Amino acid sequence: MPAASADELAAAARRVRLRDLDIVSNAGMGHIGGEFSVTDILVTLYLAVVDQGDGSERDHVVLSKGHAAVALYATLAEAGLLPEGDLDSFAQPDSALNGHPARTKLDAVEASTGPLGHGLPIGVGMAIAAALDNSPRRTFVIVGDGELQEGSNWEAMMIAAHRGLDRLVLIVDRNGLQQGAPVAETSDLEPLADKLRAFGWAVREVDGHDHGALQEALQSIPWEPGRPSAVIARTHKGHPVSFMSDVAAWHHRVPTADEAALARAEVEAS
Amino acid sequence: MTLHDCRDAFAHTLCALAEQDERIVAVVNDSVGSSKLGGFQKSFPERLINVGIAEQAMVGVAAGLAAGGRIPFVSAASCFLTARAMEQIKVDIAYSQHHVVLCGQSPGVAYGELGPTHHSPEDLAWLRAIPGMTVLVPADAAETAAAVRWAAAHDGPVFLRVSRMGVPEIFPSDLDFQPGVATTLREGGDVTIVCMGTTVAASLDAAQALAAEGIEATVLSMGSLAPLDRQAIVAAARHTGGLVTVEEAHVSGLGGAVAEVVVEECPVPVRRLGLRDFARTGSTSWLMQQAGLEPVAIASAAREVAGLRT
């Protein structure tokens, strides 16, 4: 995929967040904090990194933090993988846009997620299948940082390193907050980069809201041949809305009409 | 009577299928030997994916392999495969509608003296509650081989119980296996014995003993718990007026499933033989005996049910 300009990606991310805001406001549900933290990662991946060609060479994307489903749906629409008009059906009776993404309901969704700690093992399986096929296709798995408290991730990390899956990329949406509290005050992950390195992964830390930095990191894997790659993407929950940013309550709060108007103005100005 | 370890038929059939279809892979948790997959590993080293002792990741990896175009046979002790990885089985395999065959090795009380940590009486009840999951419990080597062949061709999630307990030959070697279709191994009008897996031979022995005292039993072998042959159960209930279920599992597996059908369609007396408590310490055969999964106890339950008919 040709590299998109930083301006194009920034504009796309604004549109995705505005759609997200509308969808969550209309549906009266969603996880807007974590959706806004992961938006720039999703937009960069789908618009500037992932090869969407059909057939067996297509890259895989797994959004393991499935509660950020609305950000995924809005990004898929931005990438032309989901009709824009379908977004209004989010969470409506019998909609393909379930509260958590389901591969059986939507073609563009590659893994059904929601319970945490499922995406990375699935991604490891996809990467093993690609290796068996001698295929260049890459697998990108996005996890939340709180999600790394699930032990299944660390099982999967060991398997990926042991098998030298260097077409596999783990992206950690490191917003520092889990549902009810800071990760550091719940069951701390630090020193995260050291832990990932000790598990055999190549690690880079980037600003998770910097499209250029994300694009450069994701496009250049493998950073170390024979090792899977982990991007620790430093983000802010609720970014770029001032009253949502880094506030745990916005994990799944739904904005009032006034809050939505304020948030809209701040996203448009971002 | 020659007894067979169904793992041999499982491994042999899987190797033969893998020879013809390169999509087939085996996924194990350090369970190559206990699954008898040494031959598979030798023939297809790249396609034997040993993830180590990590059941949750093992099932997730299988889902990813299926998404990548492979047909994974996950082979692990049933106690660990089902209990440890149940959420992955539910979400990554069943809800995701992946063609993955989960092979629960040495299930029930096959691990005898190793104790309840290594037994899996619950697996059938758990798995039959998951929508879309085909649950297969073959009774002998021929049915195991046929079930493996069927599962390899079925585009959907399957749980297959593979026992290490020696069982005699019951089915012909060219068996055409169809889930949801019970096999009537014996016909009688006085009582029905519904059985599966490792309890089929004992159920046939019980029916023979009952015949000697003038009680004629129908013996229904259920190769699949889900889908369940409801029609055969209803027909047998109407024909014989009472049923006994016999399973090397908690009675909420086959017994629960049969009782549900009977209560809904044609209430008649039912007795459920199977496991109810955490097992005491003892050998597999002793535990089977303690649970009433041997001919004398099965005949006794059948006699009681036959006497209860109105």
Boltz contact constraints between the chains, C-beta under 6 A:
constraints:
  - contact:
      token1: [A, 103]
      token2: [B, 96]
      max_distance: 6.0
  - contact:
      token1: [A, 104]
      token2: [B, 97]
      max_distance: 6.0
  - contact:
      token1: [A, 112]
      token2: [B, 95]
      max_distance: 6.0
  - contact:
      token1: [A, 112]
      token2: [B, 96]
      max_distance: 6.0
  - contact:
      token1: [A, 115]
      token2: [B, 87]
      max_distance: 6.0
  - contact:
      token1: [A, 115]
      token2: [B, 91]
      max_distance: 6.0
  - contact:
      token1: [A, 118]
      token2: [B, 60]
      max_distance: 6.0
  - contact:
      token1: [A, 118]
      token2: [B, 92]
      max_distance: 6.0
  - contact:
      token1: [A, 121]
      token2: [B, 57]
      max_distance: 6.0
  - contact:
      token1: [A, 121]
      token2: [B, 60]
      max_distance: 6.0
  - contact:
      token1: [A, 121]
      token2: [B, 61]
      max_distance: 6.0
  - contact:
      token1: [A, 122]
      token2: [B, 60]
      max_distance: 6.0
  - contact:
      token1: [A, 122]
      token2: [B, 63]
      max_distance: 6.0
  - contact:
      token1: [A, 122]
      token2: [B, 64]
      max_distance: 6.0
  - contact:
      token1: [A, 124]
      token2: [B, 61]
      max_distance: 6.0
  - contact:
      token1: [A, 125]
      token2: [B, 61]
      max_distance: 6.0
  - contact:
      token1: [A, 125]
      token2: [B, 64]
      max_distance: 6.0
  - contact:
      token1: [A, 125]
      token2: [B, 65]
      max_distance: 6.0
  - contact:
      token1: [A, 126]
      token2: [B, 64]
      max_distance: 6.0
  - contact:
      token1: [A, 126]
      token2: [B, 67]
      max_distance: 6.0
  - contact:
      token1: [A, 126]
      token2: [B, 68]
      max_distance: 6.0
  - contact:
      token1: [A, 129]
      token2: [B, 65]
      max_distance: 6.0
  - contact:
      token1: [A, 129]
      token2: [B, 68]
      max_distance: 6.0
  - contact:
      token1: [A, 129]
      token2: [B, 70]
      max_distance: 6.0
  - contact:
      token1: [A, 152]
      token2: [B, 56]
      max_distance: 6.0
  - contact:
      token1: [A, 152]
      token2: [B, 57]
      max_distance: 6.0
  - contact:
      token1: [A, 155]
      token2: [B, 54]
      max_distance: 6.0
  - contact:
      token1: [A, 155]
      token2: [B, 57]
      max_distance: 6.0
  - contact:
      token1: [A, 156]
      token2: [B, 57]
      max_distance: 6.0
  - contact:
      token1: [A, 159]
      token2: [B, 51]
      max_distance: 6.0
  - contact:
      token1: [A, 159]
      token2: [B, 57]
      max_distance: 6.0
